[in-house]
Amino acid sequence: MSSCCSCLFYTDASAGLALSRLQNYSSCAQLGKDPESSLEAESDQKSQKPWTCKDELLYAWTCGEELMVDQMVLPCCCFGEESELRKTIPLSPFAVYNPMWYILIVSIMVVVIPGHLFHSLFGNGEQLRPDELQVETVARKQWVYTYSGTFVVLGGMYSIVLITGMLANYWDYDAAGYISALWVMILYLGGDAHLLFQMRRRNTMMTHACVHGQISWGIAFFIVLILGLFHSDGEWSFAVHWELVRWSHFAGTAFFCLMMAAAISGYTPLLNIVYEERKVKSPPHPWALWFSGFLAALGPTVALILMTIWAAYGHFGDRPFLFLVSPFVIVILFLLTRSAVYGFAWERTWATLVALGPLMMVLGSFAVAGPRLWSFLSG
């Protein structure tokens, strides 16, 4: 009997030892798994929940409130730690009893919602990757969606005006301004979509190129604003005729430039990202990636070639040929100089086109449409 019990005891002990080894092996296997897997499963569970209009409104309100808090944290940093300030600012009397606080948040919501819905069409309406960085989340929610939404609204307005007036008054300066402005809207949205796709692909070089491209929109608009001052009387001059400047128009264009320049503070932190070389589990769809890349890199070239051909036939008035081809000459010279210094590589050349595309588009649009371009870009 005792031998039988001892046999059972040793059997149970060996089984327990085997089970413990199996559990230890399983835990080791889990430690060796991709750290993104648990995050991916978590995000999949969240994405399976139905998205309602109430969820969209709450999402836009949160984005607007976070953007407002981010702008106030820096000047208030001497009054406490950043984490505490982010909690106390929305609950402070300055925010709770300030109607401008709610007006600004609602204004941000008006542009965040169309921007979020636009990027949701391409699968970029939520986390780009399970391991999305905090700086990527902030740039995507507070800046990309906000500016994309603004251009979606303006692009829709310009499309309606252009379609309704197409038959009555097509080939004139108004048409040139509306077509140029609409191209600017489309290419800006394509650049934002391309940026999110490259962030999802964890491509450091192309992400930085897209960031430089989106930042250069503001720089290009500011250059055109300065050039417009020397063309205020309809002809180029070496002096600014302030008596001919329409101050209401100038104030609108200056505000537009200021808003575009503010995007620099939102996009620039993405330049500090250096992605690890790791396989991406959920890459963007190839056609969406290539189409947005084409718009970002070659879209300005195609748009300006078409506009230059129309302008050469006199559809938009008399335009000096040298002025029309100057954006192409500048970009080609820059590409040749860069290739001579750093060597030629297709990806680097493509990244350069993405970064210089906005400058080429805005300067070329100004060459075609003249200062009246601002009447449509700034409303």
TAFENBEL-V920738 format. One record per residue. N is the residue number from 1. PHI is phi as a letter, one per 30 degrees, with the letter a starting at -180 (999 if undefined). NEAR is the number of other C-alpha atoms within 8 Angstrom. Layout:
N_PHI_NEAR, N_PHI_NEAR
//
This chain:
1_999_4, 2_d_5, 3_d_6, 4_d_7, 5_d_8, 6_d_8, 7_d_8, 8_d_8, 9_d_8, 10_d_8, 11_d_8, 12_d_8, 13_d_8, 14_d_8, 15_d_8, 16_d_8, 17_d_8, 18_d_8, 19_d_8, 20_d_8, 21_d_8, 22_d_8, 23_d_8, 24_d_8, 25_d_8, 26_d_8, 27_d_8, 28_d_8, 29_d_8, 30_d_7, 31_d_6, 32_d_6, 33_d_7, 34_d_5, 35_d_6, 36_d_8, 37_d_8, 38_d_7, 39_d_10, 40_d_10, 41_d_8, 42_d_8, 43_d_9, 44_d_8, 45_d_8, 46_d_7, 47_d_7, 48_d_6, 49_d_6, 50_d_5, 51_c_6, 52_c_6, 53_d_6, 54_d_6, 55_d_8, 56_d_10, 57_d_10, 58_d_8, 59_d_8, 60_d_12, 61_d_11, 62_d_8, 63_d_12, 64_d_15, 65_d_10, 66_d_9, 67_d_9, 68_d_9, 69_d_11, 70_d_9, 71_d_8, 72_c_8, 73_d_11, 74_d_7, 75_d_7, 76_c_9, 77_d_10, 78_d_6, 79_c_5, 80_l_8, 81_d_8, 82_d_8, 83_d_6, 84_d_8, 85_d_12, 86_d_11, 87_d_8, 88_d_8, 89_d_10, 90_d_10, 91_c_8, 92_d_8, 93_e_7, 94_e_7, 95_c_11, 96_d_9, 97_c_6, 98_c_9, 99_d_7, 100_d_6, 101_e_9, 102_d_8, 103_d_8, 104_d_9, 105_d_12, 106_d_10, 107_d_8, 108_d_11, 109_e_13, 110_e_9, 111_c_15, 112_d_17, 113_d_13, 114_d_14, 115_d_16, 116_d_11, 117_d_9, 118_d_11, 119_d_12, 120_d_10, 121_d_8, 122_c_9, 123_i_8, 124_c_11, 125_d_10, 126_b_6, 127_e_8, 128_d_9, 129_b_8, 130_d_9, 131_c_6, 132_e_9, 133_d_6, 134_d_6, 135_d_8, 136_d_10, 137_d_10, 138_d_9, 139_d_12, 140_d_10, 141_d_10, 142_c_13, 143_c_12, 144_d_11, 145_d_16, 146_d_13, 147_d_11, 148_d_16, 149_d_16, 150_d_12, 151_d_12, 152_d_13, 153_d_10, 154_d_9, 155_d_11, 156_d_8, 157_d_8, 158_d_11, 159_d_9, 160_d_8, 161_d_8, 162_d_11, 163_d_7, 164_d_7, 165_c_9, 166_d_9, 167_d_6, 168_d_5, 169_b_8, 170_c_9, 171_c_9, 172_a_10, 173_d_10, 174_d_9, 175_d_13, 176_d_13, 177_d_14, 178_d_12, 179_d_9, 180_d_11, 181_d_13, 182_d_11, 183_d_9, 184_d_10, 185_d_12, 186_d_10, 187_d_12, 188_d_13, 189_d_11, 190_d_12, 191_d_15, 192_d_12, 193_d_11, 194_d_13, 195_d_12, 196_d_11, 197_d_11, 198_d_12, 199_d_12, 200_d_13, 201_d_9, 202_h_11, 203_c_10, 204_d_11, 205_d_8, 206_d_10, 207_d_14, 208_d_10, 209_d_12, 210_d_15, 211_d_14, 212_d_9, 213_d_14, 214_d_14, 215_d_13, 216_d_12, 217_e_12, 218_d_13, 219_d_10, 220_d_12, 221_d_11, 222_d_9, 223_d_8, 224_d_11, 225_d_11, 226_d_8, 227_d_8, 228_d_10, 229_d_10, 230_c_12, 231_b_12, 232_d_12, 233_c_7, 234_j_5, 235_b_6, 236_d_7, 237_b_7, 238_d_5, 239_b_5, 240_d_9, 241_c_10, 242_d_5, 243_d_4, 244_c_7, 245_d_9, 246_d_6, 247_d_6, 248_d_6, 249_d_8, 250_d_9, 251_d_8, 252_d_10, 253_d_12, 254_d_9, 255_d_8, 256_d_10, 257_d_12, 258_d_8, 259_d_8, 260_d_11, 261_d_10, 262_d_8, 263_d_11, 264_d_10, 265_d_7, 266_d_10, 267_d_13, 268_e_10, 269_e_9, 270_d_12, 271_d_9, 272_d_6, 273_d_7, 274_b_5, 275_d_7, 276_d_5, 277_d_5, 278_b_4, 279_d_4, 280_c_8, 281_d_4, 282_b_6, 283_d_7, 284_d_10, 285_d_6, 286_e_6, 287_d_6, 288_d_9, 289_d_11, 290_d_8, 291_d_8, 292_d_12, 293_d_12, 294_d_9, 295_d_12, 296_d_16, 297_c_13, 298_c_11, 299_e_11, 300_e_14, 301_d_11, 302_d_8, 303_d_10, 304_d_11, 305_d_8, 306_d_8, 307_d_9, 308_d_10, 309_d_8, 310_d_10, 311_d_13, 312_d_10, 313_d_6, 314_i_9, 315_d_9, 316_c_14, 317_j_8, 318_d_7, 319_b_12, 320_d_6, 321_d_7, 322_d_6, 323_d_8, 324_d_12, 325_c_9, 326_e_9, 327_d_11, 328_d_9, 329_d_8, 330_d_8, 331_d_10, 332_d_8, 333_d_8, 334_d_8, 335_d_10, 336_d_8, 337_d_8, 338_d_9, 339_d_10, 340_d_8, 341_d_6, 342_c_6, 343_j_7, 344_c_8, 345_a_7, 346_d_6, 347_d_6, 348_d_9, 349_d_10, 350_d_9, 351_d_13, 352_d_10, 353_d_11, 354_d_15, 355_d_15, 356_c_11, 357_e_15, 358_d_15, 359_d_11, 360_d_13, 361_d_14, 362_d_13, 363_d_11, 364_d_13, 365_d_13, 366_d_11, 367_d_10, 368_d_13, 369_c_13, 370_i_9, 371_d_10, 372_d_10, 373_e_15, 374_d_10, 375_d_10, 376_c_10, 377_d_9, 378_c_8, 379_i_6
//
